[in-house]
Amino acid sequence: MITRIHVSWTVLLVSLLAYPLFASNFFVLQIGAYSMILGVIGLSLMVLAGYGGMVSLSQLTVAGVAGYSVAILGENSSGVMGLGWSPWVVVFCAVILASISAALIGVISVRTKGIYTIMITLAITVAFFYFVRQNYDVFNGFTGFSGIKAPIIFGFNLNQPTPFYYATLVVTFLCLWAVIFASRSVFGLTLQAL
């Protein structure tokens, strides 16, 4: 017997797979792919707040560190920085730098709880925001970076909206699966019990 949950997941998956067939490139990229990227960032907030009981507002700071790392270490057409490293090295370095920044934010805010954790992580996020916007030499200020070259994976050019959308969809479902798997593990159950 098929449960309602399985039907809902199937309808959702079919809808997400068929979305690029009916939407314009603008909607596929700006609405579809970016919504899933923000959804993964929101998923991290759900894990921290829902399972860990810690409300942090620094998820976008960590994502920003990763994004700026990709823009600065990789290729971009902004005329600022752009070291031109290989996309695979850039992704590895971006994950490492984002992890280090998340650990530093954690070290700063670990001794607080409740509203104080929210406030310290919000202060760090706002400080990062203004630091990036006012530093034109490294981060190109308010304009940011443009023309960041995406890699070609298995013959799919991720600079095109539809392949980027499907790559984002795969990463989103992998992140969701990882959270569901971790929440049902011994560690996840212990975290929820705390």
C-alpha positions in Angstrom: 0.0 0.0 0.0 1.4 3.4 -1.0 1.3 5.9 1.8 0.4 9.6 1.3 4.0 10.6 2.2 5.5 8.5 -0.7 2.9 10.0 -3.1 3.8 13.5 -1.9 7.5 12.9 -2.4 6.9 11.4 -5.8 4.8 14.3 -6.9 7.4 16.8 -5.6 10.2 15.0 -7.4 8.4 14.7 -10.7 7.4 18.4 -10.5 11.0 19.5 -9.7 12.4 17.3 -12.6 9.8 18.7 -15.1 10.1 22.4 -14.0 12.8 23.3 -16.6 10.6 21.9 -19.4 7.9 24.5 -18.7 9.8 27.5 -17.3 12.0 30.1 -19.0 15.7 30.2 -18.4 15.3 33.1 -16.0 12.8 31.3 -13.8 14.9 28.1 -13.9 18.0 29.9 -12.7 16.7 32.8 -10.6 13.7 31.1 -9.0 14.3 27.3 -9.2 18.1 26.9 -8.6 18.5 29.9 -6.2 15.5 28.7 -4.2 17.1 25.4 -3.7 20.4 27.0 -2.7 18.7 29.1 -0.1 16.7 26.0 1.0 20.0 24.2 1.7 21.1 27.1 3.8 17.7 27.1 5.6 18.2 23.4 6.1 21.3 24.1 8.0 19.4 26.5 10.3 16.8 23.8 10.8 19.4 21.3 11.8 21.0 23.8 14.3 17.8 25.1 15.7 15.5 22.1 15.4 17.9 19.3 16.4 20.7 21.1 18.2 18.6 23.8 20.0 21.1 26.5 18.9 19.7 29.4 16.8 22.5 30.9 14.7 22.1 33.6 12.2 25.6 33.1 10.6 24.6 30.6 7.8 24.8 33.2 5.1 28.1 34.4 6.4 29.6 30.9 6.0 27.9 30.6 2.5 29.3 34.1 1.7 32.8 33.0 2.7 32.5 30.0 0.4 31.1 32.1 -2.4 33.8 34.8 -2.2 36.4 32.1 -2.0 35.1 30.6 -5.3 35.1 34.1 -6.9 38.5 35.1 -5.7 40.4 31.8 -6.2 38.6 30.9 -9.5 38.0 32.8 -12.7 35.8 35.9 -12.9 35.3 38.7 -15.4 35.0 41.5 -12.8 38.5 42.6 -13.2 39.1 42.2 -9.4 41.4 39.4 -8.1 40.4 36.1 -9.9 43.5 33.9 -9.4 42.2 31.4 -12.1 42.7 28.2 -10.1 41.2 24.9 -11.2 37.5 24.6 -10.3 38.1 21.4 -8.3 40.8 23.0 -6.2 38.7 26.1 -5.8 35.7 24.1 -4.5 37.9 22.2 -2.1 39.5 25.4 -0.8 36.1 27.1 -0.5 34.7 24.2 1.6 37.8 24.3 3.9 37.7 28.1 4.3 33.9 28.1 5.0 34.5 25.3 7.5 37.2 27.3 9.2 35.0 30.4 9.4 32.1 28.3 10.8 34.4 26.9 13.4 35.7 30.4 14.3 32.1 31.7 14.6 31.3 28.6 16.8 34.3 29.3 19.0 33.2 32.9 19.5 29.5 32.0 20.2 29.8 28.7 22.0 29.8 30.2 25.5 26.5 32.0 24.9 22.9 30.6 24.8 19.5 31.7 23.9 19.1 35.3 22.8 22.8 35.9 23.3 23.7 33.3 20.7 21.3 34.9 18.2 22.7 38.4 18.9 26.4 37.4 18.6 25.9 35.5 15.4 23.8 38.4 14.0 26.6 40.8 15.0 29.2 38.6 13.2 27.0 38.4 10.1 26.4 42.2 10.0 30.1 42.9 10.5 31.0 40.5 7.6 28.3 42.2 5.4 29.7 45.7 6.0 33.3 44.5 5.7 32.7 43.0 2.3 30.6 45.9 1.0 33.2 48.5 2.0 36.3 46.6 0.8 36.6 47.2 -2.9 40.1 46.0 -3.4 39.4 42.4 -2.4 35.6 41.9 -2.6 34.7 44.5 -5.2 32.3 46.2 -2.7 28.6 46.4 -3.4 29.0 45.2 -7.0 30.5 41.9 -6.1 31.8 39.5 -8.7 30.4 38.6 -12.1 31.3 36.1 -14.8 32.4 33.4 -12.5 33.3 30.4 -14.6 31.5 27.2 -13.6 33.0 23.8 -14.3 31.9 21.3 -16.9 30.9 18.1 -15.2 30.4 15.0 -17.2 29.9 17.1 -20.3 27.3 19.4 -18.7 28.2 23.1 -18.8 27.1 24.5 -15.4 27.1 28.0 -16.9 23.8 27.1 -18.6 20.6 27.4 -16.5 19.2 23.9 -17.0 22.3 21.9 -16.2 22.9 24.2 -13.2 19.4 23.7 -12.0 19.7 19.9 -12.2 23.1 20.0 -10.4 21.5 22.1 -7.7 18.6 19.7 -7.5 21.0 16.7 -7.0 23.0 18.6 -4.3 19.8 19.7 -2.5 18.5 16.1 -2.4 21.9 14.8 -1.2 21.9 17.4 1.6 18.3 16.5 2.5 19.1 12.8 2.5 22.2 13.4 4.7 20.1 15.4 7.2 17.4 12.7 7.3 20.0 9.9 7.6 21.9 11.8 10.3 18.8 12.6 12.3 17.9 8.9 12.4 21.4 7.8 13.4 22.5 7.3 17.0 24.3 10.7 17.0 21.2 12.4 15.6 18.9 10.8 18.1 21.3 11.8 20.9 21.4 15.4 19.6 17.6 15.6 19.5 17.4 14.1 23.0 19.7 16.8 24.4 
